[in-house]
Amino acid sequence: MDLILWRHAEAEPGEPDLGRRLTAKGIQQAERVAKWLDHHLPSTTRILVSPANRAEQTAHALKRKYRVVPDLAPGASAMAVLAAAGWPDAREPVLVVGHQPTLGEVAAYLLTGDPAPWSVRKGALWWITNRVRNGAASTLLKVVIGPDFV
């Protein structure tokens, strides 16, 4: 299974937290990463998005259908993200558009077994996959890329 973790792009400060929108820079970040993703994501990818405006705006830049998942809201646990994605058994790739520190904790957990507070930059994505070879499962980091590099 491929699991792609995409942190929302730069957002304006303020309250209420779920209502925060992307800045002009954030819109550009989302568009750049979305263009890269559009060339690399399989058409069967399920896209799951936090209900926060900034996450939905980030996902919208991809111009594909997505589903808003309340369990991915700010403050979600790493385990809630993995459950929503169906890790590691989902048949199709899953793209999750969410928040820090949750996405960093998911990446750390999948790659080390410990949900440590790893940093995922605004607008960046981490592409993680798992595979079974000779009866042994392994988790691999395929891509880490930020909006400044696409």
C-alpha positions in Angstrom: 0.0 0.0 0.0 1.1 3.5 -0.7 0.3 6.2 1.9 1.0 9.8 0.9 0.9 12.3 3.7 0.4 15.9 2.5 0.5 18.7 5.0 -1.7 21.6 4.2 0.1 24.6 2.7 0.7 27.9 4.5 -2.4 29.3 6.2 -3.3 32.6 7.7 -3.3 32.8 11.5 -6.4 33.3 13.6 -9.5 31.7 15.0 -11.6 29.6 14.6 -8.9 27.1 13.7 -11.0 25.1 11.3 -11.9 28.3 9.4 -8.3 29.4 8.6 -7.6 29.7 4.9 -4.5 29.5 2.8 -2.4 32.6 2.2 -1.4 33.6 -1.3 1.9 31.8 -0.7 0.0 28.8 0.5 -2.2 28.7 -2.6 1.0 28.7 -4.8 2.5 26.0 -2.6 -0.6 23.8 -3.0 -0.7 24.3 -6.7 3.0 23.4 -7.2 2.7 20.2 -5.2 -0.6 19.3 -6.7 0.9 19.6 -10.2 3.7 17.2 -9.2 1.2 14.8 -7.5 -1.1 14.8 -10.6 1.8 13.4 -12.6 2.7 10.7 -10.1 -0.5 9.6 -8.3 -2.4 6.6 -9.7 -5.9 7.4 -10.8 -7.2 4.9 -8.2 -5.8 7.0 -5.3 -8.3 7.7 -2.5 -8.0 11.2 -1.2 -8.9 11.8 2.5 -8.9 15.4 3.8 -9.2 17.1 7.2 -12.3 19.2 7.6 -10.2 22.4 8.1 -10.6 24.9 5.3 -6.8 25.1 4.8 -6.7 21.3 4.2 -9.6 21.4 1.8 -8.1 24.3 -0.1 -4.8 22.3 -0.4 -6.6 19.2 -1.7 -8.7 21.3 -4.1 -5.6 22.3 -5.9 -5.2 18.7 -7.1 -8.5 19.0 -8.9 -9.6 15.4 -8.0 -12.5 14.1 -6.0 -11.7 13.9 -2.3 -13.6 12.9 0.9 -13.6 15.1 4.0 -12.9 12.9 7.1 -13.7 14.4 10.5 -11.3 12.0 12.2 -8.4 13.9 10.4 -9.1 17.3 12.0 -6.3 19.1 13.8 -5.3 17.1 16.9 -6.1 13.7 15.4 -3.9 10.9 16.5 -1.5 9.0 14.3 -3.6 5.9 14.8 -6.7 7.6 13.7 -5.0 8.6 10.4 -3.8 5.1 9.8 -7.2 3.7 10.6 -8.9 6.1 8.1 -6.3 5.2 5.5 -6.7 1.5 6.0 -2.9 1.0 6.6 -1.4 -1.4 5.7 -4.1 -3.3 3.9 -5.9 -0.9 1.6 -5.9 -2.0 -2.0 -5.4 1.4 -3.5 -3.0 4.2 -2.7 -4.3 6.7 -0.1 -3.4 10.4 0.0 -4.1 12.1 3.4 -4.2 15.9 3.6 -3.8 16.9 7.2 -1.9 18.6 9.9 1.1 18.8 12.2 2.1 17.3 14.5 -0.1 14.3 13.4 1.5 13.7 10.0 5.0 13.8 11.4 3.9 11.3 14.1 2.5 9.0 11.4 5.7 9.1 9.4 7.8 8.5 12.4 5.7 5.6 13.6 5.6 3.9 10.2 9.4 4.3 9.7 10.7 3.7 13.2 7.8 2.2 15.2 7.7 5.2 17.5 5.3 8.1 16.9 7.9 10.8 17.5 7.3 14.5 16.7 8.9 14.6 13.3 8.5 17.9 11.4 6.6 18.0 8.1 7.0 21.4 6.4 3.9 23.3 5.2 2.8 22.1 1.8 5.3 19.1 1.9 4.5 15.5 1.3 5.9 12.2 2.5 5.2 9.1 0.3 5.5 5.9 2.3 4.9 2.3 1.0 4.9 -1.1 2.5 5.6 -4.4 0.9 5.9 -8.1 1.7 8.9 -10.0 0.4 9.7 -13.6 1.3 7.0 -13.4 4.0 8.5 -10.3 5.7 6.8 -6.9 5.7 8.8 -3.7 5.3 8.0 -0.1 5.2 9.9 2.2 2.8 10.1 5.9 2.3 9.7 6.6 -1.4 9.6 10.4 -1.6 9.8 13.5 0.7 9.3 16.7 -1.2 8.4 20.3 -0.3 6.8 22.9 -2.4 10.1 24.7 -3.0 11.5 21.7 -4.9 8.7 21.1 -7.5 
